[in-house]
Amino acid sequence: MAKISEPTQKLILRYDQWHKSQEPKKNVATIHVDEVASKVAAFYEKIRGIIDWKEEHLLKRRAIERIFKRRILMEEKNIAEPLVLELIRGGHFPNDQIEESKIDQVQKIIDKYIYILSNAPELEKISFYTWISEIASCEIEEALSPSLRERSLINYMFEIMKQRIVLSEKVLKVKRLTDKEKNTQIYIAVQRALFNLDAPVISYHLLKYSYPNWKNLQGEELKDIASNILLTKQEIEKSLNHPLADKFYQIAEKYDTPYLLLGDVLSEDISIKQKVSDPKEIEKAITKAYEGRVKTLKRRLGRAAFYATLSIFLTNIVSLFLIEIPFNKWVTGYFFNFFAMTVDIVVPTLIMFLLVVTIKPPKQENLPRVIMEVMKVVYDKGKEDVYEIKTFIKKNYVFSTIINLFYFAGFLAILALIIWGLSRVNFPPLSYLIFIIFLSLIAFAGAKIRTRAKELQVIEEKETLWHFFIDPFAVPVVQLGKWLTIKWKRYNIIAVFFSALIDMPFTTFVEFIEQWRYFLKEKKEKIH
């Protein structure tokens, strides 16, 4: 029998605790919502999910944030119950499973964040409001659906990576990191690699990492933290945007597969504790989990591609009929022809389709390497692997300037090619800009999906001559798409329209349906 490493033993113990937490509790009052009202609300949430698209694992948090912002504007006190009820109606949490006691817990969380928000400087309140709403939504989600399993896996990989990741001499010459900074970067990278968590979730975890008592702040401690919260926010944002953040992420992403698969095995088989000591048994379990993840990955990537494309596709249509056609008709006197309209809508969608359909599954030689990496993590082998953070040392100023000019020239060349192609189908000048915007958004979304498709890949991917020639033209477009995506998330006009003009009246309508149904039930009960 092989000796199990100490971190793995702790992980098994935490997963045992998670399995026990999943057992249904007896004689506990749970929250119930009307089924008819729930179906209506769930349908609306699916529409919202297309308009305000997020990856599947982030939809719940985004819904909490959206409802929290709306409810807090309507009334500051006692919003926990209507917030939780709305989340259950929308299908974000199961009916008859959330304990009623959770409402008081959520209200305490809301009160804490309202206090922090009310003590923020007036000049910073607008920008701070969005950030604090995001953090509050993370804690509310954790209260309603504790992520014990995910947190256990993150901490497991974090503890191991702290010992294995080292900084090269070149990196230390350019940027000297303290142990705290290094560990913070590893912590961020692990969360991004394992579960693709976004900035709000990671920011919340960093708050708990910096303030272990964050969830139970009271009195003077809450007052002190509230008075310094803007500085804390700036420190977190500085950590998230660290110059070496991408380097740490690349290593975490490359070696996250063993941890994901081990988590799958421990989630499925409660008796695996006895089997882990036998390398042959763990190899069988990992192989089964690997095959299952390949299938799940294909489904998830397909869904991500569909909703990402559909979200931009619908926005493209709205842009065409509400902005491009009216502007060109009344300002420039140009009338769209059918072929130009088809190109405007279909080409970006076709590019996304090609980006996704050309994703290749992991190679056969990947599985043996994955199993070997799992063995290195699970068992105490004595000598551990070392992952070195490396960076490219910039040459002299002239050399860097020439490289940047080549990069910029590639960007201009691809823009010129796109504009030339659009001019051949009689596109109006304004539509050049809008087409390029949507094309870059699609390119970035497709690049992200292709990156996520490599989550099981451990073997090195060799770049071909094709990459050498295409990257100077493709990378600038993807970078533009990344920048626009960040702005799009901040200024999603369609999402703002839904929130301002549809969310509130629709929520009132659903609540009316529920109250009407309860009224009829009461009347029926009196008929005997």
C-alpha positions in Angstrom: 0.0 0.0 0.0 1.3 3.4 -1.0 1.5 6.2 1.6 -1.1 8.9 1.1 0.2 12.5 1.4 -1.0 14.6 4.4 -2.8 17.2 2.3 -4.7 14.3 0.5 -5.7 12.8 3.9 -7.1 16.2 4.9 -9.0 16.5 1.6 -10.6 13.1 2.0 -11.7 14.1 5.5 -13.3 17.3 4.2 -15.1 15.4 1.4 -16.4 13.0 4.1 -17.8 16.1 5.9 -19.4 17.3 2.6 -21.1 13.9 2.0 -22.6 14.0 5.5 -23.8 17.6 4.9 -25.8 16.4 1.8 -27.9 14.0 3.9 -31.5 15.5 4.3 -32.3 17.0 7.7 -35.4 15.8 9.4 -38.1 18.0 11.0 -36.7 21.2 9.5 -39.0 23.9 8.0 -38.1 24.7 4.4 -39.2 27.5 2.1 -41.9 26.8 -0.4 -43.0 28.9 -3.5 -46.0 28.4 -5.7 -45.2 26.0 -8.6 -47.1 28.0 -11.3 -45.5 31.3 -10.3 -42.1 29.5 -10.3 -42.5 28.2 -13.9 -43.4 31.8 -15.1 -40.4 33.2 -13.2 -38.0 30.5 -14.4 -38.9 31.1 -18.0 -38.1 34.8 -17.6 -34.8 33.9 -16.0 -33.9 31.9 -19.0 -34.5 34.9 -21.2 -32.4 37.0 -18.9 -29.7 34.4 -19.0 -29.4 34.9 -22.8 -29.4 38.7 -22.6 -27.1 39.0 -19.6 -25.0 35.9 -20.5 -22.6 34.4 -17.9 -21.0 31.0 -17.7 -23.2 28.4 -16.1 -21.5 28.4 -12.7 -21.7 32.2 -12.4 -25.4 32.6 -13.3 -26.6 32.1 -9.8 -24.3 34.7 -8.3 -25.2 37.2 -11.1 -28.9 36.7 -10.4 -28.4 37.3 -6.7 -26.5 40.5 -7.5 -29.1 41.8 -9.9 -32.0 41.1 -7.5 -30.0 42.5 -4.5 -29.4 45.8 -6.4 -33.0 46.1 -7.3 -34.4 45.2 -3.9 -32.0 47.5 -2.0 -33.1 50.5 -4.2 -36.8 49.7 -3.4 -36.4 49.2 0.3 -33.3 48.9 2.5 -34.9 46.9 5.4 -36.1 43.3 5.5 -35.3 42.4 1.9 -33.9 38.9 2.6 -37.2 37.0 2.4 -38.4 38.5 -0.9 -34.9 38.1 -2.3 -34.7 34.4 -1.4 -38.3 33.7 -2.6 -37.5 35.4 -6.0 -34.3 33.3 -6.3 -36.3 30.0 -5.7 -39.1 31.1 -8.1 -36.5 31.8 -10.8 -35.1 28.2 -10.4 -31.7 29.3 -9.0 -32.3 27.3 -5.9 -34.5 24.2 -5.4 -38.1 24.5 -4.0 -38.7 23.0 -0.5 -35.0 22.5 0.3 -33.8 25.9 1.6 -34.3 26.1 5.4 -36.4 29.0 6.6 -33.7 29.9 9.1 -31.5 30.9 6.1 -33.7 34.0 5.7 -32.4 35.5 9.0 -28.9 34.6 8.1 -29.2 36.3 4.7 -30.7 39.4 6.4 -27.7 39.7 8.7 -25.4 39.5 5.7 -27.4 42.3 3.9 -27.4 44.5 7.0 -23.6 44.2 7.2 -23.1 45.3 3.6 -25.7 48.1 3.9 -23.7 49.4 6.9 -20.4 49.2 5.0 -22.0 51.0 2.0 -23.6 53.7 4.1 -20.2 54.5 5.6 -18.4 54.8 2.3 -17.3 58.3 1.2 -19.9 60.1 -1.0 -17.5 60.6 -3.9 -16.8 56.9 -4.1 -20.3 55.5 -3.5 -21.3 55.0 -7.1 -18.4 52.9 -8.1 -18.2 51.3 -4.7 -21.9 50.3 -4.8 -21.3 47.9 -7.7 -18.3 46.3 -6.1 -20.0 45.8 -2.7 -23.1 44.4 -4.4 -20.9 41.8 -6.1 -19.3 40.9 -2.8 -22.6 40.7 -1.0 -24.1 38.4 -3.7 -21.1 36.0 -3.2 -21.7 35.8 0.5 -25.5 35.3 0.1 -24.9 32.5 -2.4 -22.5 30.9 0.1 -25.1 31.1 2.8 -27.8 29.5 0.7 -25.6 26.9 -0.9 -22.3 26.4 0.9 -19.5 25.5 -1.4 -17.7 23.2 1.0 -16.5 20.8 -1.7 -15.2 23.5 -4.0 -13.4 25.4 -1.2 -11.8 22.1 0.0 -10.4 21.4 -3.4 -9.1 25.0 -3.8 -7.4 24.9 -0.5 -5.9 21.5 -1.3 -4.4 22.7 -4.6 -3.3 26.0 -3.0 -1.4 24.2 -0.2 0.5 22.0 -2.7 1.2 24.7 -5.2 2.6 26.9 -2.4 5.4 24.3 -2.0 5.9 23.7 -5.7 5.9 27.1 -7.4 9.1 29.1 -7.3 10.2 32.3 -8.9 13.1 32.3 -11.4 16.2 34.5 -10.8 15.1 36.6 -13.8 11.7 37.3 -12.3 13.2 38.2 -9.0 15.5 40.7 -10.7 12.5 42.4 -12.5 9.9 42.1 -9.7 10.7 41.0 -6.1 7.6 39.5 -4.5 7.1 38.9 -0.8 5.9 35.5 0.4 2.5 37.1 1.1 2.2 38.5 -2.5 3.4 35.2 -4.0 0.8 33.2 -2.0 -1.9 35.6 -2.9 -1.1 35.2 -6.6 -1.1 31.4 -6.2 -4.5 31.6 -4.4 -6.0 33.7 -7.2 -4.5 31.5 -10.0 -5.8 28.3 -8.4 -9.4 29.7 -8.2 -9.3 30.8 -11.8 -7.8 27.5 -13.0 -10.0 25.1 -11.1 -13.4 26.7 -11.4 -13.0 29.7 -13.7 -14.2 32.0 -10.9 -14.6 35.6 -11.9 -13.2 38.7 -10.1 -16.2 39.3 -7.7 -16.0 35.7 -6.3 -12.2 35.8 -6.0 -12.4 39.2 -4.4 -14.8 37.8 -1.8 -12.5 34.9 -1.1 -9.5 37.3 -0.8 -11.5 39.3 1.8 -12.0 36.2 3.8 -8.4 35.3 3.3 -7.3 38.8 4.6 -10.0 38.9 7.3 -10.7 35.4 8.7 -13.6 36.8 10.7 -15.2 38.5 7.7 -18.5 36.5 7.9 -19.0 37.4 11.6 -18.0 41.1 11.7 -19.7 43.1 14.5 -19.3 46.2 16.6 -15.9 48.0 16.5 -14.4 45.4 14.2 -17.1 46.1 11.6 -16.7 49.8 12.1 -12.9 49.7 11.6 -13.1 47.5 8.5 -15.9 49.7 7.0 -13.7 52.8 7.5 -10.8 51.2 5.6 -12.8 49.2 3.0 -11.8 51.4 0.1 -8.1 50.7 0.7 -8.9 47.0 1.0 -10.7 47.2 -2.3 -7.7 48.9 -4.0 -5.4 46.2 -2.6 -7.6 43.4 -3.9 -7.8 45.0 -7.4 -4.0 45.5 -7.4 -3.6 41.8 -6.6 -6.1 40.8 -9.4 -4.2 42.9 -11.9 -0.7 41.9 -10.8 1.9 42.0 -13.7 2.7 38.3 -13.0 -0.9 37.1 -12.5 -1.0 35.5 -16.0 2.3 33.6 -15.3 0.9 32.1 -12.1 -2.4 31.2 -13.9 -0.6 29.4 -16.7 1.1 27.1 -14.3 -2.1 26.5 -12.3 -4.1 25.9 -15.5 -1.5 23.4 -16.7 -1.5 21.3 -13.6 -5.1 21.6 -12.4 -6.4 18.4 -14.1 -5.3 15.9 -11.4 -7.1 18.0 -8.7 -10.3 18.2 -10.8 -10.4 14.5 -11.4 -9.5 13.7 -7.7 -12.4 15.9 -6.7 -14.7 14.1 -9.1 -13.7 10.7 -7.7 -14.2 11.8 -4.0 -17.6 13.3 -4.9 -18.9 10.2 -6.5 -17.6 7.4 -4.3 -18.0 7.8 -0.5 -16.0 4.6 0.0 -13.0 5.8 -2.0 -11.1 6.5 1.3 -10.3 2.8 1.5 -9.4 2.5 -2.2 -7.1 5.5 -2.4 -4.3 3.6 -0.7 -4.2 1.2 -3.7 -2.7 2.8 -6.8 -4.5 0.3 -9.1 -7.9 1.2 -7.7 -7.3 4.9 -7.9 -6.1 4.5 -11.5 -9.4 2.9 -12.4 -11.4 5.6 -10.6 -9.4 8.4 -12.3 -9.8 6.8 -15.7 -13.6 6.7 -15.3 -13.7 10.3 -14.0 -11.5 11.4 -16.9 -13.9 9.9 -19.5 -16.9 11.4 -17.7 -15.2 14.8 -17.7 -14.5 14.6 -21.5 -18.2 14.1 -22.1 -19.2 16.8 -19.7 -16.7 19.2 -21.2 -18.1 18.7 -24.7 -21.7 19.5 -23.4 -20.5 22.6 -21.4 -18.5 24.0 -24.3 -21.4 23.5 -26.6 -23.7 25.4 -24.2 -21.2 28.2 -23.6 -20.7 28.6 -27.4 -24.5 28.6 -28.0 -25.3 31.3 -25.3 -22.2 33.4 -26.0 -23.1 33.5 -29.7 -26.8 34.0 -29.2 -26.2 36.9 -26.8 -24.0 38.7 -29.3 -26.2 37.6 -32.2 -29.3 39.1 -30.6 -27.4 42.3 -29.8 -26.2 42.4 -33.3 -29.7 42.3 -34.7 -30.9 45.0 -32.2 -27.9 47.1 -33.2 -28.7 46.6 -36.9 -32.4 47.6 -36.7 -32.3 50.2 -34.0 -29.0 51.9 -34.8 -27.3 51.1 -38.1 -30.3 51.1 -40.4 -32.1 54.2 -39.0 -28.7 56.1 -38.8 -27.7 55.3 -42.3 -31.2 55.9 -43.7 -31.7 59.4 -42.0 -28.2 60.7 -41.8 -26.2 59.2 -44.7 -29.1 58.3 -46.9 -27.8 54.7 -47.3 -30.2 51.8 -47.6 -28.9 48.3 -46.5 -29.2 45.7 -49.1 -30.2 42.1 -48.1 -26.8 40.7 -48.8 -25.0 43.3 -46.5 -27.5 42.6 -43.7 -26.9 38.8 -44.0 -23.1 39.3 -43.9 -23.5 41.6 -40.9 -25.4 39.0 -38.9 -24.2 35.7 -40.2 -20.4 36.1 -40.5 -19.6 36.7 -36.8 -21.9 33.8 -35.9 -20.2 31.5 -38.4 -16.8 32.4 -37.1 -17.9 31.4 -33.6 -19.2 28.1 -35.0 -15.9 27.4 -36.7 -13.9 28.3 -33.5 -15.9 25.8 -31.5 -16.4 23.0 -34.1 -12.6 22.8 -34.7 -11.9 22.1 -31.0 -10.1 18.8 -30.8 -10.5 16.3 -27.8 -7.5 15.5 -25.7 -5.0 13.1 -27.4 -4.8 9.5 -26.3 -1.4 9.9 -24.7 -2.8 12.6 -22.4 -4.6 10.1 -20.1 -1.4 8.2 -19.0 0.2 11.5 -18.2 -2.8 12.6 -16.2 -2.8 9.4 -14.1 1.0 9.9 -13.4 0.3 13.5 -12.2 -2.5 12.2 -9.9 -0.1 9.8 -8.4 2.4 12.6 -7.7 -0.3 14.6 -5.9 -2.0 11.8 -3.9 0.9 9.8 -2.7 3.9 10.9 -0.6 6.8 10.4 -2.9 9.3 12.4 -0.9 10.7 14.6 -3.7 8.2 17.1 -5.1 8.0 18.7 -8.6 9.0 22.3 -9.0 7.1 24.7 -11.2 9.2 27.8 -12.1 7.7 31.2 -12.9 9.6 32.5 -15.8 9.4 35.8 -17.7 10.8 37.2 -20.9 13.5 39.9 -20.2 12.9 42.8 -22.5 15.7 43.8 -24.7 16.8 47.4 -25.4 14.3 50.2 -26.2 14.8 50.1 -30.0 14.2 46.3 -30.2 11.0 46.6 -28.1 9.8 49.5 -30.2 10.3 47.6 -33.5 8.4 44.6 -32.1 5.5 46.8 -31.0 5.4 48.4 -34.4 5.2 45.0 -36.0 2.3 44.1 -33.7 0.5 47.3 -34.5 1.1 46.8 -38.2 -0.5 43.4 -38.0 -3.5 44.9 -36.3 -3.9 47.6 -39.0 -3.4 45.0 -41.7 -6.3 42.8 -40.4 -8.5 45.9 -40.0 -7.7 47.0 -43.5 -8.6 43.6 -44.9 -11.9 43.5 -43.0 -12.8 47.0 -44.2 -11.9 46.2 -47.8 -14.1 43.1 -47.6 -17.0 45.0 -46.2 -16.7 47.7 -48.9 -17.0 45.0 -51.5 -20.6 44.2 -50.2 -21.5 47.9 -50.0 -21.4 48.3 -46.2 -21.9 51.9 -44.9 -19.0 53.4 -42.9 -20.7 53.3 -39.5 -21.3 49.6 -39.9 -17.6 49.0 -40.4 -17.1 50.0 -36.8 -20.0 48.0 -35.4 -19.0 44.9 -37.5 -15.4 45.0 -36.2 -16.6 45.4 -32.6 -18.8 42.3 -32.8 -16.2 40.3 -34.7 -13.6 41.0 -32.0 -16.2 40.1 -29.2 -16.8 36.8 -31.0 -13.1 36.2 -31.4 -12.4 36.7 -27.7 -15.4 34.6 -26.6 -14.2 31.8 -29.0 -10.7 32.1 -27.7 -11.9 31.7 -24.1 -14.0 28.7 -25.0 -11.0 27.1 -26.7 -8.8 27.8 -23.7 -11.4 26.1 -21.4 -11.4 23.1 -23.7 -7.9 22.4 -22.6 -8.7 22.0 -18.9 -7.9 18.2 -19.2 -4.8 18.7 -21.2 -1.5 18.0 -19.4 0.8 17.3 -22.3 2.6 20.2 -24.0 0.9 21.5 -27.1 3.3 22.2 -29.9 2.7 25.3 -32.0 2.8 24.9 -35.7 3.9 27.2 -38.5 0.3 28.2 -39.0 0.3 29.8 -35.5 3.5 31.7 -36.3 1.8 33.4 -39.3 -1.7 33.8 -38.0 -1.0 35.0 -34.4 0.3 38.5 -35.4 -3.1 39.2 -37.0 -5.4 37.2 -34.7 -4.0 38.2 -31.3 -4.7 42.0 -31.6 -8.3 41.3 -32.6 -8.8 39.0 -29.6 -7.2 41.6 -27.3 -9.6 44.2 -28.6 -12.4 41.8 -27.9 -11.2 41.3 -24.4 -11.1 45.0 -23.8 -14.6 45.5 -25.3 -15.9 42.5 -23.2 -14.8 44.2 -20.0 -16.6 47.4 -21.1 -19.6 45.4 -22.3 -20.0 43.8 -18.9 -20.0 47.3 -17.3 -22.3 49.0 -19.8 -24.6 46.2 -21.1 -27.3 48.5 -22.4 -29.8 45.6 -23.0 -29.3 44.2 -19.5 -29.8 47.7 -18.0 -33.0 48.1 -20.1 -34.3 44.7 -18.8 -33.4 45.6 -15.2 -34.9 49.1 -15.3 -38.1 48.6 -17.3 -38.9 44.9 -17.2 -37.5 43.2 -14.0 -39.4 45.3 -11.5 -42.9 45.1 -13.0 -42.4 41.4 -14.0 -41.4 40.5 -10.4 -44.5 42.3 -9.1 -46.6 40.3 -11.6 -45.1 37.0 -10.5 -45.7 37.9 -6.8 -49.3 38.7 -7.7 -49.7 35.3 -9.3 -48.4 33.6 -6.2 -50.6 35.6 -3.8 -53.6 35.0 -6.1 -52.9 31.2 -6.0 -52.6 31.2 -2.2 -55.9 33.2 -2.0 -57.7 30.6 -4.1 -56.3 27.7 -2.1 -57.5 29.3 1.1 -61.0 29.7 -0.3 -61.0 26.1 -1.6 -60.0 24.8 1.9 -63.2 26.4 3.3 -65.4 24.4 0.9 -66.4 21.3 2.9 
